[in-house]
Amino acid sequence: MAGALENFVSALEKAGDNVTELTKVLERNSDFIAKNIASLSLLLDRFELKRWTCVHAAIMRAKIIAAQSIDSLILMQTRNLFENCNPEHLRAVKPLVRELCEHLTSKLIAQSMPMSGIPIILMAIRKVQDSPAHLTSLHVNLCQLGLSAKCFNPLLPILNTDVLDADADKQSFDSKDGLLYFYYGGMVYATLKKWDRSLHFFSIALMLPSPSCYPIILEAAKKYIIVSLIHNGHLNTSNNSVFRRLKFALDVYKKLADAFAEPDPTVLARVVEENMATFVLDKNYGLVKQLFDYHIKSRIQNLTKTFMSLSLKDLAARVHLSGPKEAERHLLEMIASKSIFVKIDQRNGTIRFLDNPEQYDSPEMLKLLSDKMNAAMNLQKNLLQISDHSVVEDATEIKKQPRNVSNLHAPASKRKTPSE
């Protein structure tokens, strides 16, 4: 053992500042590192972190994989690694960092300690990123920890930054990573009721060409349908081939969308009741229940296209509400969210629907809309390029039907689809 350890240390020192050679030494000795964690941990002080970042990362990866549980010492050492490392050297061993963060995330979630991992993964992301718009596999770990901890504010600076590029090396990042990031991100935004961003993320997930990730795509499509009904008041799938391929698997959710389009709320209630077991199994029942309130708002929105004014009593009758008071409550909520523009006359109990004061014809607004359209087109182009780096899977795998989707609903760090 002593001789082998000395040979390993000698090889590291010989590689010196040559990061390429150093990573080769670490790859050749990965089994040795895994079997001699205790001895190598004692050597960490011998290798200054800034210069020997790759060595520290390799040892910490082995230590985390071997650990029965993540204790305070491991957390401190991992935090120290990412806080004081050489970012350039860390980027040279991204596959190693990916594995380290996957196992750390998995074990912290299993120990009901996801909060402890959020600041560490955030720090790791910033160190391995080439730019704030750079997507990494670690983004998935961050979302998993946030969803498990039900702690989302630390994630928002990452999620709010549009993705423009990702690693081309499949060992560092693959199409499933991108798909899971946008799926989990959509879940985060849905939990926060940021419906526009949630729909945006689920839309991107459905746009990514990932033929072997059928179960994830299916779950994203289910949530896309519900969030689309909530945010837009209707479902439009005509331009997305994914929905044509998933037609039969999404039959219950298509019925839900059809019921939402009906003015009679009892139709929606009946479809939800008849298919409750499916929605509960899919872990979508919480989202589905919110459709009732948004169904009311959608019907009110439709009335603005037909009437210029109505009495509160007439509005309540047309939307099947209990009375003027409930109608007024919904109107006030919609006014606050700027989804409609209404003037309520309390003296005679009437309402007047108004046009949106923003006509979108000012130079500033036109420029803003143009910039957003260009950003959306660039984002789509870049995401397709990202996927092209890694989509080499057999397209026939899309025919596989998932038997269990629990891996998606209870975040875990392994990049496995539920059918794997």
Secondary structure, DSSP 8 states (H G I E B T S, - for coil): -HHHHHHHHHHHHHHTT-HHHHHHHHHHTHHHHHHTHHHHHTTGGGS-TTT-HHHHHHHHHHHHHH-SS--HHHHHHHHHHHHHS-HHHHHHTHHHHHHHHHHHHHHHHHTT-HHHHHHHHHHHHHHH-SSTTEE-THHHHHHHHHHHHT--GGGHHHHTS---EE-S-TTT--HHHHHHHHHHHHHHHHHTT-HHHHHHHHHHHHHS--TT-HHHHHHHHHHHHHHHHHHHSS---TT-HHHHHTTTTTHHHHHHHHHHHSS-HHHHHHHHHHTHHHHHHTT-HHHHHTHHHHHHHHHHHHHTTT-SEEEHHHHHHHTT-S-HHHHHHHHHHHHHTTSS-EEEETTTTEEEE---S--S-SHHHHHHHHHHHHHHHHHHHHHHHHHHHH--S-GGGGG---S--HHHHS--SS---TT-
